């Protein structure tokens, strides 16, 4: 099966959730495929599968996490995305690499920094207390030079504001400033959403 056919098959599998649990081993085997595109698709799909079947994905968590070391930005992105989804289902499965994820807040590639925030939102949804001592990392990202990163950065404050508003309170002034004066409309909306979630609007 060539790359195009295999990619199409993986695309079809994303819609056939009743096949996911049984397909985890065969999708995980594609992490060794020569194509970056196929490995990236496999990582993304394994993350979605792991959200639904964390116990079944557990034996493959280390192989997924290894891609965070990749020199290929797309594979770093997908590894972070997958760890976020798996960690949302069961944080114990990603704890061995959780502390290491914070270095991706300074990754040279904006899309990787974006994936770091997104993964953190997923993990924080069910494990908010992990982030008690790490909010300053996200506060720095509120001023990221990349607009898309700045659009996403307030969202971790929204996710945590719903669960642990006290984590967000120290950043009220910054979020309020962004909600009123940031040049990007989405940043303004997301910053206001974070304030509302924490009961600060």
NULUM-170087 format. One record per residue (C-alpha): residue number from 1; residue in three letters; x, z, y. Coordinates in steps of 0.001 Angstrom, whole numbers. Layout:
BEGIN
k r xx zz yy
NUM ALA X Z Y
...
***
This chain:
BEGIN
k r xx zz yy
1 UNK 0 0 0
2 UNK 1498 -1019 3328
3 UNK 1533 1138 6471
4 UNK -1560 -473 7983
5 UNK -3620 -19 4799
6 UNK -2439 3546 4322
7 UNK -3221 4453 7930
8 UNK -6685 2976 7524
9 UNK -7218 4986 4343
10 UNK -6208 8196 6112
11 UNK -8584 7325 8921
12 UNK -11417 6967 6417
13 UNK -10483 10289 4820
14 UNK -10853 12090 8154
15 UNK -14579 11348 7967
16 UNK -15010 12341 4324
17 UNK -14741 16098 4604
18 UNK -16121 16682 1133
19 UNK -12871 15175 -201
20 UNK -10540 17202 1952
21 UNK -9696 20142 -266
22 UNK -8829 17996 -3265
23 UNK -6863 15573 -1091
24 UNK -4516 18126 472
25 UNK -1669 17606 -2067
26 UNK -1712 13819 -1738
27 UNK -1819 13960 2071
28 UNK 998 16536 2092
29 UNK 3083 14154 -24
30 UNK 2941 11681 2871
31 UNK 5019 14057 4998
32 UNK 7960 12354 3313
33 UNK 6816 8834 4189
34 UNK 9289 6602 6041
35 UNK 6781 5744 8772
36 UNK 6550 8085 11777
37 UNK 2985 6885 12296
38 UNK 1975 7899 8756
39 UNK 3733 11263 8937
40 UNK 2054 11963 12267
41 UNK -1369 11072 10892
42 UNK -752 13223 7818
43 UNK 249 16195 9980
44 UNK -2859 15860 12098
45 UNK -5123 15600 9050
46 UNK -3441 18537 7301
47 UNK -4137 20650 10374
48 UNK -7832 19772 10255
49 UNK -7900 20394 6508
50 UNK -6129 23714 7023
51 UNK -8776 24861 9479
52 UNK -11359 24383 6736
53 UNK -9275 25322 3691
54 UNK -6496 27697 4760
55 UNK -5855 29032 1264
56 UNK -5358 25528 -113
57 UNK -3069 24479 2748
58 UNK -914 27626 2465
59 UNK 1700 26138 59
60 UNK 2352 23342 2540
61 UNK 2586 25418 5716
62 UNK 6380 25569 5665
63 UNK 6691 21788 5253
64 UNK 4310 21287 8184
65 UNK 6173 23810 10345
66 UNK 9504 22084 9642
67 UNK 8398 19123 11750
68 UNK 8551 21249 14892
69 UNK 12329 20616 14656
70 UNK 11896 16839 14663
71 UNK 13706 14726 17237
72 UNK 10598 12538 17356
73 UNK 8256 13930 20057
74 UNK 5115 12679 18278
75 UNK 6007 14656 15165
76 UNK 6680 17800 17203
77 UNK 3282 17341 18816
78 UNK 1492 16935 15516
79 UNK 3301 19881 13930
80 UNK 2175 22126 16788
81 UNK -1371 20782 16580
82 UNK -1481 21443 12838
83 UNK -65 24965 13135
84 UNK -2648 25705 15801
85 UNK -5538 24662 13584
86 UNK -4170 26466 10541
87 UNK -3442 29558 12639
88 UNK -6980 29511 13964
89 UNK -8223 29829 10399
90 UNK -5634 32407 9265
91 UNK -2902 33573 11607
92 UNK -912 35059 8717
93 UNK -92 31556 7524
94 UNK 1750 30638 10717
95 UNK 3230 33993 11759
96 UNK 6703 33148 10372
97 UNK 7017 30455 13067
98 UNK 4715 31820 15740
99 UNK 7383 33352 17998
100 UNK 9367 30125 17822
101 UNK 6425 28132 19185
102 UNK 6964 29519 22679
103 UNK 10118 27479 23194
104 UNK 7928 24382 23265
105 UNK 6543 25538 26603
106 UNK 9825 24132 27938
107 UNK 10023 21020 25775
108 UNK 11309 17986 27672
109 UNK 8307 15937 26547
110 UNK 5070 16747 28466
111 UNK 2871 15856 25495
112 UNK 4673 18474 23400
113 UNK 4125 21111 26096
114 UNK 473 20079 26106
115 UNK 274 20463 22317
116 UNK 1852 23909 22599
117 UNK -941 25022 24937
118 UNK -3600 23465 22740
119 UNK -2193 25106 19611
120 UNK -2060 28450 21399
121 UNK -5711 28114 22403
122 UNK -6638 27571 18782
123 UNK -4677 30564 17513
124 UNK -5890 32769 20376
125 UNK -9522 32014 19553
126 UNK -9435 34367 16570
127 UNK -6194 36266 17209
128 UNK -6148 36996 20954
129 UNK -4039 40135 20735
130 UNK -1001 38121 19693
131 UNK -814 36870 23278
132 UNK -882 40207 25108
133 UNK 2804 40092 26062
134 UNK 3122 36336 26488
135 UNK 809 35413 29356
136 UNK 3637 34730 31798
137 UNK 4665 31731 29679
138 UNK 1288 30147 30360
139 UNK 1337 31173 34013
140 UNK 4490 29082 34468
141 UNK 2711 26107 32906
142 UNK 38 26326 35597
143 UNK 2708 24803 37878
144 UNK 3995 22246 35389
145 UNK 5210 18979 36948
146 UNK 2983 16985 34584
147 UNK -661 16743 35653
148 UNK -2070 16640 32118
149 UNK -196 19819 31232
150 UNK -1574 21457 34367
151 UNK -5073 20330 33382
152 UNK -4765 22111 30048
153 UNK -2872 25236 31115
154 UNK -5925 27055 32596
155 UNK -7763 26574 29314
156 UNK -5703 29211 27505
157 UNK -6774 31635 30252
158 UNK -10393 30608 29636
159 UNK -10089 31150 25877
160 UNK -8472 34559 26348
161 UNK -10715 35462 29275
162 UNK -13713 35428 26954
163 UNK -12008 37771 24511
164 UNK -9485 39799 26502
165 UNK -10284 39478 30219
166 UNK -7621 42064 31013
167 UNK -4988 39501 29951
168 UNK -6227 37162 32680
169 UNK -6785 39616 35539
170 UNK -3113 39648 36676
171 UNK -3375 35891 37268
172 UNK -6658 35957 39175
173 UNK -5105 35029 42505
174 UNK -3177 32099 41068
175 UNK -6215 30741 39217
176 UNK -8363 31174 42320
177 UNK -5830 29294 44424
178 UNK -5820 26440 41906
179 UNK -9611 26402 41682
180 UNK -9868 25938 45441
181 UNK -6863 23903 46461
182 UNK -5248 22014 43590
183 UNK -5175 18267 44281
184 UNK -6439 17475 40779
185 UNK -10183 17887 40188
186 UNK -9834 18794 36501
187 UNK -7290 21502 37287
188 UNK -9716 22952 39835
189 UNK -12610 22884 37341
190 UNK -10594 24399 34497
191 UNK -9177 27120 36729
192 UNK -12673 28083 37857
193 UNK -13782 28069 34206
194 UNK -11017 30515 33364
195 UNK -12122 32835 36177
196 UNK -15724 32659 35036
197 UNK -14797 33379 31409
198 UNK -12940 36513 32497
199 UNK -15811 37607 34756
200 UNK -13738 37029 37902
201 UNK -15661 34197 39567
***
